[in-house]
Amino acid sequence: MGPIRHPRRATALVSLLVLVAGVVVACASGAGAGSTAQNGYAGVAGADLASTGDTSKADAPAPAASSGPGQAQLTQYQQQIVKTGEITLQVSKVADASSQVRTLAATLGGYVGGSQAGTLEQSATLTLRIPAARFDDAISRLHEIGDKVLSESTREEDVTAAVVDLDARLKNLQASEVQYRTLMAKAAKIDDILAVQSRLDDVQGQIEELSAQLKQLTDQAALSTLTVTLQPAPQPITEVQSAWDPGSTLSQAVSALLAVGQALLTGAIWLAIVGLPILIVVAILILMLVRLGLLRRPARPVAPASPEG
């Protein structure tokens, strides 16, 4: 074997391998179930960084496969129950009842997350966010606001297992993020830095996504959702002649009488001015014809004489 021509390069290579091995051992003791895959990546990445700089075969450290949280894990977390419900109340005045519901939400430590109301006395819908511990109390006090409960339904979902699973996956990803940052600090070549940065960005994106899911789930468990619908009570049908006005009726009758009188007077005027002269002319003509003999009465037929004897 020939003499080592680059002692400094060999010394640096050995030092880098020792550092990477130390990182692998430290991470293996604290990573838990996902440490095997993560240490494998650290060893491959460390060897690549020390030799050729080719990171194309290095796989990202995958979180440990979750086989579902066991009973021992669940007991370490407070039970997370998501409560939701819908209730429809019949009220005499929707506006007043809506104000009472808003006041109730604030009294119980919650708030109105959304509302939808029509005009005047149409039905209204309010979405309340109430602390889970006061959920049943809110239902009871809503019964006191409404004149009648038309419908009611509640649901409870235990999401403790989902919260534990998300929390475990989040911790694994956070451990992977620490390892990637360590590798980033040790990388010297541009290709290595870009490769590790790409994996680091992917892990950070997964961390943000899981964090949002975990926050949403815990918020739903902390504040229950209660949808309240307020419907106005049906008004009784009463035939009250409140719109009848005797004065108006009398005025209409007088107007009708005047209209009839005007029509008769108009006809009389037309008859006196137009019809009477025509009748006079016609009477004169008939009289003249009678006098001239042009117009005679028809002769009565003579009855035949009865035979004698």
C-alpha positions as CSV (number, residue, x, y, z in Angstrom):
1,M,0.0,0.0,0.0
2,G,1.4,3.4,-1.0
3,P,1.8,6.2,1.4
4,I,-1.1,8.6,2.1
5,R,-0.6,11.6,-0.1
6,H,-3.3,13.8,1.5
7,P,-3.0,13.4,5.3
8,R,-5.1,16.5,6.0
9,R,-8.0,15.3,3.8
10,A,-7.9,11.9,5.5
11,T,-7.8,13.4,9.0
12,A,-10.8,15.6,8.1
13,L,-12.7,12.6,6.7
14,V,-12.1,10.6,9.9
15,S,-13.2,13.5,12.1
16,L,-16.4,14.1,10.1
17,L,-17.3,10.4,10.3
18,V,-16.7,10.5,14.1
19,L,-19.0,13.5,14.4
20,V,-21.7,11.9,12.3
21,A,-21.5,8.7,14.3
22,G,-21.9,10.7,17.5
23,V,-25.0,12.4,16.2
24,V,-26.4,9.0,15.1
25,V,-25.9,7.5,18.6
26,A,-27.4,10.6,20.4
27,C,-30.4,10.6,18.2
28,A,-30.9,6.8,18.5
29,S,-31.2,7.2,22.3
30,G,-33.9,9.9,22.1
31,A,-35.8,9.3,18.9
32,G,-37.8,6.3,20.2
33,A,-39.6,4.0,17.7
34,G,-38.6,6.0,14.7
35,S,-34.8,6.1,15.4
36,T,-33.9,3.1,13.2
37,A,-34.9,4.7,10.0
38,Q,-33.6,8.1,11.0
39,N,-30.1,6.7,12.0
40,G,-30.0,4.8,8.8
41,Y,-30.4,8.1,6.9
42,A,-27.8,9.8,9.1
43,G,-25.3,7.1,8.4
44,V,-25.9,7.2,4.6
45,A,-26.0,11.0,4.5
46,G,-22.8,11.2,6.6
47,A,-20.9,8.8,4.3
48,D,-22.1,10.7,1.3
49,L,-21.1,14.0,2.7
50,A,-17.7,12.7,3.5
51,S,-17.0,11.0,0.2
52,T,-18.7,11.8,-3.1
53,G,-21.3,14.3,-2.1
54,D,-24.0,12.3,-3.9
55,T,-27.2,12.5,-1.9
56,S,-29.5,11.1,-4.5
57,K,-29.7,7.7,-2.7
58,A,-30.3,9.2,0.8
59,D,-33.8,8.8,1.9
60,A,-35.6,11.3,4.3
61,P,-36.0,10.1,7.8
62,A,-39.5,8.8,8.0
63,P,-41.6,9.1,11.2
64,A,-42.1,5.9,13.1
65,A,-45.0,3.9,11.9
66,S,-47.9,4.4,14.3
67,S,-49.7,1.3,15.3
68,G,-52.2,3.2,17.3
69,P,-51.8,4.6,20.8
70,G,-52.1,2.0,23.5
71,Q,-54.1,2.3,26.7
72,A,-51.0,3.3,28.6
73,Q,-50.5,6.2,26.3
74,L,-54.1,7.3,26.4
75,T,-54.1,7.5,30.2
76,Q,-51.3,10.1,30.0
77,Y,-53.6,12.5,28.2
78,Q,-56.7,14.2,29.4
79,Q,-59.8,12.8,27.7
80,Q,-60.8,14.9,24.7
81,I,-64.5,14.9,23.9
82,V,-66.0,16.8,21.0
83,K,-69.6,17.8,21.7
84,T,-72.0,19.2,19.1
85,G,-75.7,19.8,19.2
86,E,-78.7,21.4,17.5
87,I,-81.8,22.7,19.1
88,T,-84.9,24.4,17.6
89,L,-87.0,26.6,19.8
90,Q,-90.4,28.2,19.3
91,V,-90.5,31.7,20.7
92,S,-93.0,34.5,20.8
93,K,-90.5,37.2,19.6
94,V,-87.4,36.2,17.6
95,A,-85.5,39.4,18.2
96,D,-85.9,39.3,22.0
97,A,-85.0,35.6,22.1
98,S,-81.9,36.1,19.9
99,S,-80.7,38.8,22.3
100,Q,-81.2,36.4,25.3
101,V,-79.2,33.6,23.5
102,R,-76.3,36.0,22.9
103,T,-76.3,37.0,26.5
104,L,-76.4,33.4,27.6
105,A,-73.4,32.5,25.5
106,A,-71.3,35.3,27.0
107,T,-72.5,34.4,30.5
108,L,-71.3,30.8,30.1
109,G,-67.8,32.0,28.8
110,G,-68.5,31.4,25.2
111,Y,-69.4,33.5,22.1
112,V,-71.6,33.5,19.0
113,G,-69.5,32.1,16.2
114,G,-72.1,33.0,13.5
115,S,-75.7,34.0,13.0
116,Q,-78.3,34.1,10.3
117,A,-81.6,36.0,10.7
118,G,-84.3,37.1,8.4
119,T,-86.3,40.4,8.6
120,L,-88.9,41.2,11.1
121,E,-90.1,38.0,12.9
122,Q,-88.7,35.4,10.6
123,S,-86.7,32.5,12.0
124,A,-83.1,33.0,13.1
125,T,-80.1,30.7,13.5
126,L,-77.2,31.2,15.9
127,T,-74.0,29.1,16.2
128,L,-72.7,29.1,19.7
129,R,-69.2,28.1,20.9
130,I,-69.6,27.0,24.5
131,P,-67.0,25.6,26.9
132,A,-67.4,21.8,27.0
133,A,-68.0,21.8,30.7
134,R,-71.0,24.2,30.3
135,F,-72.6,22.4,27.3
136,D,-75.3,20.7,29.3
137,D,-76.0,23.8,31.3
138,A,-76.4,25.7,28.0
139,I,-79.0,23.2,26.8
140,S,-81.0,23.5,30.0
141,R,-81.0,27.3,30.0
142,L,-82.0,27.4,26.3
143,H,-85.2,25.5,27.3
144,E,-86.1,28.4,29.6
145,I,-85.7,30.9,26.8
146,G,-88.0,29.1,24.3
147,D,-91.7,28.7,24.7
148,K,-91.5,25.2,23.2
149,V,-88.7,22.9,22.1
150,L,-89.5,21.7,18.6
151,S,-86.4,19.5,18.1
152,E,-83.1,18.7,19.9
153,S,-80.1,16.5,19.2
154,T,-76.6,16.2,20.7
155,R,-73.6,14.2,19.7
156,E,-70.3,13.3,21.6
157,E,-67.1,12.0,19.9
158,D,-64.1,10.8,21.8
159,V,-61.0,12.1,19.9
160,T,-58.4,11.3,22.5
161,A,-56.8,8.6,20.4
162,A,-56.6,11.0,17.4
163,V,-55.0,13.7,19.6
164,V,-52.4,11.2,20.9
165,D,-51.6,10.0,17.4
166,L,-51.1,13.5,16.1
167,D,-49.0,14.5,19.0
168,A,-46.7,11.5,18.6
169,R,-46.3,12.1,14.8
170,L,-45.6,15.7,15.5
171,K,-42.8,14.9,18.0
172,N,-41.2,12.4,15.5
173,L,-41.2,15.1,12.8
174,Q,-39.7,17.6,15.2
175,A,-36.9,15.1,16.1
176,S,-36.3,14.7,12.3
177,E,-36.1,18.5,12.0
178,V,-33.4,18.6,14.6
179,Q,-31.4,15.9,12.8
180,Y,-31.7,17.8,9.4
181,R,-30.5,21.0,11.0
182,T,-27.5,19.1,12.4
183,L,-26.7,17.7,9.0
184,M,-27.2,21.2,7.5
185,A,-24.5,22.6,9.8
186,K,-22.1,19.8,8.9
187,A,-22.6,20.0,5.1
188,A,-19.9,21.7,3.1
189,K,-20.9,21.1,-0.5
190,I,-23.6,22.9,-2.4
191,D,-25.3,19.7,-3.5
192,D,-25.4,18.4,0.1
193,I,-26.8,21.7,1.4
194,L,-29.6,21.8,-1.2
195,A,-30.5,18.1,-0.7
196,V,-30.7,18.5,3.1
197,Q,-32.6,21.8,2.8
198,S,-35.2,20.2,0.5
199,R,-35.8,17.4,3.1
200,L,-35.9,20.0,5.9
201,D,-38.5,22.1,4.1
202,D,-40.7,19.0,3.6
203,V,-40.5,18.1,7.3
204,Q,-41.3,21.7,8.3
205,G,-44.4,21.6,6.0
206,Q,-45.6,18.4,7.6
207,I,-45.0,19.9,11.1
208,E,-47.2,22.9,10.3
209,E,-49.9,20.7,8.8
210,L,-50.1,18.4,11.8
211,S,-49.9,21.3,14.2
212,A,-52.9,22.9,12.6
213,Q,-54.8,19.6,12.7
214,L,-53.9,19.1,16.4
215,K,-55.0,22.7,17.3
216,Q,-58.3,22.4,15.5
217,L,-59.1,19.1,17.2
218,T,-58.2,20.5,20.7
219,D,-60.2,23.6,20.0
220,Q,-63.2,21.6,19.1
221,A,-62.9,19.6,22.3
222,A,-62.4,22.7,24.4
223,L,-65.3,24.7,22.9
224,S,-68.5,22.8,22.0
225,T,-70.6,23.8,19.0
226,L,-74.3,24.4,19.6
227,T,-76.6,25.5,16.8
228,V,-79.7,27.3,18.0
229,T,-82.7,27.9,15.6
230,L,-85.4,30.3,16.7
231,Q,-88.8,30.1,15.1
232,P,-91.7,32.5,15.7
233,A,-94.9,31.1,17.2
234,P,-97.8,30.9,14.7
235,Q,-100.2,33.7,15.0
236,P,-103.9,32.7,15.6
237,I,-106.3,33.5,12.7
238,T,-108.8,36.2,13.7
239,E,-111.3,37.8,11.3
240,V,-111.4,41.2,12.9
241,Q,-112.9,43.9,10.7
242,S,-110.5,46.5,11.9
243,A,-110.2,48.0,8.4
244,W,-114.0,48.8,8.1
245,D,-114.6,52.5,8.1
246,P,-118.3,53.7,8.2
247,G,-117.4,57.1,7.0
248,S,-115.6,55.8,4.0
249,T,-118.5,53.4,3.2
250,L,-121.0,56.3,3.4
251,S,-118.8,58.4,1.2
252,Q,-118.6,55.6,-1.4
253,A,-122.4,55.1,-1.3
254,V,-123.0,58.9,-1.8
255,S,-120.6,58.9,-4.7
256,A,-122.5,56.0,-6.3
257,L,-125.8,57.7,-5.8
258,L,-124.5,60.9,-7.4
259,A,-123.2,58.9,-10.3
260,V,-126.6,57.3,-10.9
261,G,-128.3,60.8,-10.6
262,Q,-125.8,62.2,-13.1
263,A,-126.5,59.4,-15.5
264,L,-130.3,60.0,-15.3
265,L,-130.0,63.7,-15.6
266,T,-127.7,63.3,-18.6
267,G,-130.3,61.0,-20.3
268,A,-133.1,63.5,-19.6
269,I,-131.1,66.3,-21.1
270,W,-130.4,64.2,-24.3
271,L,-134.1,63.3,-24.5
272,A,-135.2,66.9,-24.2
273,I,-132.7,68.3,-26.6
274,V,-132.5,65.5,-29.2
275,G,-135.3,63.1,-28.7
276,L,-138.2,65.5,-28.2
277,P,-137.8,67.4,-31.5
278,I,-137.5,64.1,-33.4
279,L,-140.7,62.9,-31.8
280,I,-142.5,66.1,-32.8
281,V,-141.4,65.8,-36.4
282,V,-142.4,62.2,-36.6
283,A,-145.9,63.0,-35.1
284,I,-146.4,65.8,-37.7
285,L,-145.6,63.6,-40.6
286,I,-148.0,60.9,-39.4
287,L,-150.8,63.5,-39.0
288,M,-150.2,64.8,-42.5
289,L,-150.4,61.4,-44.1
290,V,-153.6,60.6,-42.3
291,R,-155.2,63.8,-43.5
292,L,-154.2,63.2,-47.1
293,G,-155.6,59.8,-47.0
294,L,-152.3,58.1,-47.7
295,L,-152.4,56.5,-44.4
296,R,-155.7,54.9,-43.5
297,R,-156.8,52.5,-41.0
298,P,-157.4,49.0,-42.4
299,A,-161.2,48.3,-43.0
300,R,-162.8,45.8,-40.7
301,P,-164.0,42.7,-42.6
302,V,-167.9,42.5,-42.9
303,A,-169.4,39.4,-41.4
304,P,-171.5,37.4,-44.0
305,A,-175.2,37.5,-43.5
306,S,-176.8,34.5,-42.1
307,P,-179.2,32.6,-44.5
308,E,-182.9,33.1,-43.8
309,G,-185.1,30.4,-42.7
